[in-house]
Amino acid sequence: MASKLPVPVEQTGDIDLVLRQVLQDVLGLSDDRVAELDADSGLFGHLPELDSMAVAGLLTEIEDRMDIIIEDDEVDGEMLETFGGLLTFLAEKRADG
């Protein structure tokens, strides 16, 4: 069972869609693999496509599509560990404006 996100789903719904599309576009993940992602799905260290080189491209694309800036000191293993962790980070980032 997927863990609950600390940010209400009504605040993450559109971010979820954007994040899934970015993962598909940047990493070349199939529709099925992207659809199967839940809050507990591992990302960095679990998806072979998401290596250290791909992280920069992924974050840049997220910044462009969501019109946010992700500072270098905000990027850590915990934020990239799971789909839910990254989704929560992005929801909080958007809420901070």
trRosetta pair geometry for C-beta under 8 A, 3 or more apart (Angstrom, degrees):
i j d omega theta_ij theta_ji phi_ij phi_ji
2 38 4.0 -111 -95 161 129 127
2 39 4.4 108 -176 31 106 101
2 40 5.5 -153 -129 -1 64 99
2 84 7.3 155 -174 -65 102 135
3 39 5.0 -121 59 107 75 132
3 40 5.6 107 4 -63 94 98
3 84 6.3 144 68 122 99 177
4 39 7.5 131 -106 32 3 177
5 8 7.9 -179 91 -73 102 7
5 9 6.9 115 50 -74 124 69
5 12 6.2 -13 113 -11 162 163
5 39 5.8 -147 -62 -113 89 134
5 84 5.6 -149 -91 -159 93 102
5 87 6.5 -65 -119 100 141 117
5 88 5.4 -169 -159 -79 100 101
5 91 7.7 82 162 18 133 155
6 88 5.9 59 43 -138 92 131
7 11 5.2 -98 163 81 103 124
7 12 5.5 113 102 -49 113 114
7 87 7.9 -148 52 129 123 85
7 88 5.4 159 5 -132 114 74
7 91 4.1 150 121 111 168 148
7 92 6.5 -136 -71 -55 137 76
7 95 7.6 -152 -133 -28 128 140
8 11 5.0 85 70 8 82 103
8 12 7.3 -178 97 0 42 93
9 12 5.5 -71 -141 48 40 100
9 13 6.0 65 160 -57 75 86
10 13 6.2 -15 -138 -12 29 117
11 15 7.7 6 138 6 59 125
11 91 5.3 90 126 -160 102 119
11 94 7.9 174 174 81 94 121
11 95 6.9 15 -174 -70 134 114
12 15 5.0 -73 -156 53 56 114
12 16 5.4 70 144 -38 86 99
12 87 5.6 59 -160 167 128 108
12 88 7.5 -33 -99 -87 136 47
12 90 7.9 101 -132 82 87 96
12 91 4.7 -48 -90 -81 88 135
13 16 5.7 -52 -151 25 25 115
13 17 7.0 20 154 -13 59 102
14 17 5.6 -50 -153 34 39 112
14 18 6.4 38 150 -17 68 104
15 18 5.6 -53 -147 39 35 111
15 19 6.0 35 154 -20 68 108
15 66 7.2 40 -121 -111 86 129
15 87 6.2 128 117 -153 113 78
15 90 5.1 163 -170 113 131 120
15 91 5.5 -157 37 -76 166 77
15 94 6.5 -136 -82 -9 130 149
16 19 5.9 -57 -145 38 26 110
16 20 6.3 26 157 -18 63 107
16 87 6.0 24 -91 -133 74 127
17 20 5.9 -54 -147 36 29 110
17 21 6.4 26 156 -17 63 108
18 21 5.8 -60 -151 38 30 110
18 22 6.3 29 154 -19 67 107
18 62 7.5 103 137 -134 110 72
18 65 5.5 166 -165 131 116 129
18 66 6.1 111 143 -71 158 95
19 22 5.7 -53 -145 36 31 111
19 23 6.4 32 156 -19 65 105
19 62 7.1 23 -105 -114 72 110
19 83 7.5 130 136 -160 135 87
19 86 6.6 143 -147 117 139 113
19 87 5.9 -110 7 -93 169 81
19 90 6.5 -175 -70 23 122 164
20 23 5.8 -54 -148 36 30 111
20 24 6.4 30 153 -18 63 108
20 34 4.8 105 -167 177 94 113
20 35 7.7 64 -157 -75 136 43
20 37 6.8 -174 -107 49 94 134
21 24 5.6 -56 -149 38 32 113
21 25 6.0 24 157 -14 68 111
21 65 7.8 -179 86 -156 116 164
22 25 5.8 -58 -139 43 29 105
22 26 5.6 10 170 -3 69 116
22 58 6.5 101 149 -154 112 73
22 61 5.0 153 -146 116 108 119
22 62 5.5 52 -149 -76 170 74
22 65 6.3 -142 -74 21 115 153
23 26 6.6 -57 -124 47 20 96
23 27 5.4 -21 -174 25 60 121
23 29 5.4 -9 139 24 91 136
23 34 5.8 153 89 -114 115 103
23 37 7.4 56 79 -37 167 161
23 58 7.4 29 -96 -134 59 114
24 27 7.1 -57 -106 55 9 83
24 28 7.4 32 -178 -132 45 10
24 29 5.1 -92 -106 64 54 86
24 30 7.7 -52 -131 115 94 4
24 31 7.2 36 -123 -86 134 48
24 34 4.9 -24 -68 -64 103 151
25 28 7.9 1 173 -68 14 43
25 61 7.0 -171 89 -173 118 154
26 54 6.8 126 146 -169 106 96
26 57 5.4 162 -157 126 118 106
26 58 5.0 148 118 -94 160 68
26 61 5.2 -152 -68 15 128 159
27 47 6.8 3 -168 148 153 137
27 49 4.0 97 -168 133 105 133
27 50 6.0 -31 -106 -65 136 79
27 54 6.2 63 -97 -172 87 141
27 58 7.1 18 -47 -86 98 112
28 49 6.4 -150 52 -140 88 145
29 33 4.5 -116 -176 86 103 126
29 34 5.1 123 112 -55 122 90
29 47 7.6 -44 -84 -152 123 135
29 49 6.6 -157 -64 46 85 160
30 33 4.7 95 54 7 81 100
30 34 7.0 -152 91 -2 42 87
31 34 6.0 -64 -150 41 27 108
31 35 6.1 27 155 -21 66 112
32 35 5.7 -57 -143 37 28 111
32 36 6.4 28 158 -22 63 109
33 36 5.9 -58 -151 33 29 112
33 37 7.4 47 150 -41 59 91
34 37 6.0 -35 -164 -1 39 116
36 41 7.3 125 119 -97 78 142
37 41 4.4 -114 -144 42 68 163
37 83 4.5 138 176 -87 113 164
38 41 5.4 122 47 -25 54 101
38 83 6.6 138 90 66 20 135
38 84 7.3 3 139 -50 56 105
39 82 6.6 42 160 145 51 126
39 83 6.2 -129 -125 83 22 91
39 84 2.9 51 -159 -73 76 132
39 87 7.2 -91 -114 41 75 135
40 82 5.9 -56 -150 -150 26 137
40 83 7.7 -3 52 41 18 94
40 84 6.4 11 -50 -1 36 129
41 46 7.5 -177 166 109 64 150
41 82 6.1 126 71 -158 45 81
41 83 4.4 25 63 -2 102 121
41 84 7.6 125 34 -14 70 83
42 45 6.5 -81 174 82 119 84
42 46 2.8 107 115 -27 119 164
42 47 7.1 -178 110 -25 79 75
42 81 6.8 -57 -137 169 72 62
42 82 5.9 -56 -101 -100 39 68
42 83 8.0 -17 18 -17 5 79
43 46 6.1 59 34 47 8 107
43 47 5.7 -26 -156 7 45 116
43 50 5.6 -39 170 83 78 169
43 80 5.5 -114 91 173 124 69
43 81 6.5 115 42 133 91 14
43 82 6.1 151 -2 -127 93 12
43 83 6.0 133 -53 -62 108 59
43 85 7.8 -125 15 54 123 106
43 86 6.3 35 -13 -20 162 134
44 47 7.4 -38 -79 39 24 90
44 50 5.4 -106 -93 126 56 120
44 55 6.8 30 -100 -88 122 115
44 77 6.6 -130 90 -141 136 67
44 80 3.9 39 -7 133 132 114
44 81 6.3 -65 51 -91 94 34
45 77 7.9 37 -20 -153 131 103
45 81 7.3 -14 35 -129 121 64
46 50 7.8 11 60 53 63 120
47 50 4.2 58 80 13 111 107
48 51 7.4 -2 176 -51 47 94
49 54 6.3 109 149 -96 65 174
50 54 5.1 -126 -133 89 43 133
50 55 6.8 75 -175 -70 83 71
50 58 6.9 18 -129 -42 98 153
50 80 7.7 -173 159 179 133 115
51 54 5.2 93 47 11 62 103
51 55 7.5 -102 104 -21 35 86
52 55 5.7 -37 -153 9 36 118
53 56 6.8 -53 -173 25 38 106
53 57 7.5 24 143 -4 65 109
54 57 5.6 -61 -156 45 47 111
54 58 5.8 51 149 -26 77 108
55 58 5.6 -58 -146 37 29 114
55 59 6.2 22 160 -14 67 108
55 75 7.5 108 162 -168 125 133
55 80 6.7 -17 -125 -121 116 157
56 59 6.1 -58 -145 40 26 105
56 60 6.2 27 157 -19 63 110
57 60 5.7 -55 -143 37 29 112
57 61 6.3 27 159 -17 64 108
58 61 6.0 -61 -151 37 26 108
58 62 6.4 27 152 -19 64 107
59 62 5.5 -51 -146 36 34 114
59 63 6.3 39 153 -22 65 103
59 70 5.4 -104 -171 64 112 146
59 75 6.7 -28 -97 -98 157 129
60 63 5.7 -52 -150 33 31 114
60 64 6.5 30 153 -18 64 106
61 64 5.7 -53 -147 36 33 112
61 65 6.2 21 159 -11 67 111
62 65 6.2 -63 -142 43 27 102
62 66 5.8 -5 170 9 66 118
62 68 7.5 -35 134 56 85 108
62 70 7.0 34 90 -21 117 136
62 90 6.8 -104 -175 -106 128 126
63 66 6.7 -74 -133 52 18 89
63 67 7.7 63 171 -106 53 9
63 68 5.6 -112 -132 75 62 66
63 69 6.1 49 -141 -106 118 37
63 70 5.7 -117 -76 6 107 94
64 67 7.7 10 -179 -70 23 47
66 90 6.7 -115 -113 -163 171 112
66 93 7.8 65 130 101 142 120
66 94 6.6 -94 179 -83 120 108
68 90 7.6 166 38 -146 161 77
68 93 5.3 72 -170 142 153 120
68 94 6.5 -89 -72 -82 137 66
70 74 5.5 -125 -171 75 76 129
70 75 6.5 78 151 -60 114 96
70 93 7.0 -27 -92 -131 82 155
71 74 4.7 96 63 -4 80 107
71 75 7.8 -148 96 -13 48 83
72 75 6.0 -56 -160 22 39 111
74 79 7.1 69 151 -58 74 165
74 89 7.6 134 164 -168 109 122
74 93 7.9 85 175 -94 154 118
75 79 6.4 -115 -140 60 41 141
75 80 7.3 30 -164 -32 79 118
76 79 5.3 99 56 7 70 102
76 80 7.4 -166 93 9 37 93
77 80 6.1 -76 -147 53 32 95
77 81 5.9 57 154 -62 70 95
78 81 5.5 -29 -144 -9 30 122
78 85 6.2 -141 156 -165 63 143
79 85 5.7 -175 -150 145 27 107
79 86 6.1 81 163 -94 69 63
79 89 4.7 53 -145 -68 102 157
80 85 7.1 -70 2 98 7 122
80 86 6.1 48 -110 -75 43 108
81 85 5.2 44 55 28 86 160
82 85 4.4 101 55 1 83 103
82 86 7.1 -154 91 -1 46 83
83 86 6.1 -60 -151 40 30 106
83 87 6.1 32 152 -20 66 111
84 87 5.5 -54 -141 39 31 114
84 88 6.1 33 159 -20 66 106
85 88 5.9 -54 -147 36 27 110
85 89 6.4 30 153 -20 62 106
86 89 5.6 -51 -148 35 33 115
86 90 6.4 30 155 -16 65 106
87 90 5.9 -58 -149 38 29 108
87 91 6.3 29 153 -19 64 107
88 91 5.7 -54 -145 36 31 111
88 92 6.3 28 157 -15 65 107
89 92 6.0 -61 -151 40 27 108
89 93 6.1 30 151 -23 65 109
90 93 5.3 -50 -142 35 33 116
90 94 6.3 33 157 -18 65 103
91 94 5.9 -53 -148 37 29 109
91 95 6.3 30 152 -20 63 108
92 95 5.5 -54 -145 37 33 113
92 96 6.4 36 154 -23 64 104
93 96 5.8 -54 -152 32 29 112
94 97 7.6 41 173 -74 37 31
